[in-house]
Amino acid sequence: MSPNARPVALVTGASRRIGIGAAICRQLAADGFDIAFTHWTPYDKRMTWGSNPGEVDQLVTELEAAGAAVLATEADFENVMIPDQVFAAARDALGPVDALISVHCESVDSSILDTTVESWDRHYAVNARANWLLIKAFAEQFEGERGRIVAITSDHTAHNLPYGSSKGALDRIVIGAAGELRDSPT
């Protein structure tokens, strides 16, 4: 647990008040956590649901009303530097992170025949590489304490090839981390 009176959770991908990430943030705040969360407005703007810029501020207000200290960070996980920057910002603002909940994703439907190389690379950068780097940053902060990692995945691959396969990679990353980190002295 962090030196604060409340443990700290980092939740990635909480940009919409009706989304899974926001629901997880609300429950964690109700359970006594301070919350650092990420959002990525350009992704939402590309999706059919669009983006409502006020939703992030509304979520911050809700979480603070539940007693949580809150840090909201715009994070483009396609950028290889962002996972370390997100962790540094969370630690600076709230203290060490006790739980990492990975909800963010790149999810653009395409199949074997119409997936572009650019889309494939973006899916793997956001859904696999960024999560590996987040887990690595999470593990590097510990000195004997224990933390928790939760990653939201699915196996939808038909006509959603880059999403499903990159989430499959995330599944393997989390399983590997569990095996490597469970008995780690750090």
NORPE-V494856 format. One record per pair of residues at least 6 apart in sequence whose C-alpha atoms are under 7 Angstrom apart, sorted by the first residue. I is the first residue (numbers start at 1). J is the second residue. Records with the same first field share a line. If there is no record, write none. Layout:
I=J ; J
This chain:
1=7 ; 98
2=8 ; 95 ; 96 ; 97 ; 98
3=95
4=95
6=32 ; 33 ; 34
7=33 ; 34 ; 98
8=33 ; 34 ; 35 ; 94 ; 96 ; 97 ; 98 ; 99
9=33 ; 34 ; 35 ; 36 ; 97 ; 98 ; 99 ; 100
10=35 ; 36 ; 37 ; 97 ; 99 ; 100 ; 101
11=21 ; 25 ; 36 ; 37 ; 38 ; 100 ; 101 ; 102 ; 103
12=21 ; 37 ; 38 ; 39 ; 101 ; 102 ; 103 ; 104
13=21 ; 38 ; 39 ; 103 ; 104
14=21 ; 22 ; 37 ; 38 ; 39
15=39 ; 40 ; 55 ; 56
16=22 ; 55 ; 56
17=55 ; 59
21=103
25=35
26=63
29=35 ; 63 ; 66 ; 67 ; 68
30=66
33=68
34=68 ; 69 ; 70
35=68 ; 69 ; 70 ; 71
36=70 ; 71 ; 72 ; 90
37=71 ; 72 ; 73
38=72 ; 73 ; 74 ; 75
39=73 ; 74 ; 75
40=74 ; 75 ; 76
41=51
44=50 ; 51
45=51
60=70
63=70
64=70
71=90
75=82
76=82
77=83 ; 126 ; 130
78=122 ; 125 ; 126
80=130
83=130 ; 133 ; 134
84=137
87=137
91=97
98=147 ; 148
99=147 ; 148 ; 149
100=148 ; 149 ; 150
101=149 ; 150 ; 151
102=150 ; 151 ; 152
103=151 ; 152
105=126 ; 127
106=123 ; 126 ; 127 ; 163
107=163
108=163
109=159 ; 160
110=159 ; 160 ; 161
111=158 ; 159 ; 160 ; 161
112=161
120=162
123=162 ; 163 ; 166
124=166
127=166 ; 167 ; 170
128=166 ; 167 ; 169 ; 170
131=170
132=173
142=186
143=186
144=185 ; 186
153=167 ; 171
154=164 ; 167
155=164 ; 168
156=164
157=163 ; 164 ; 165
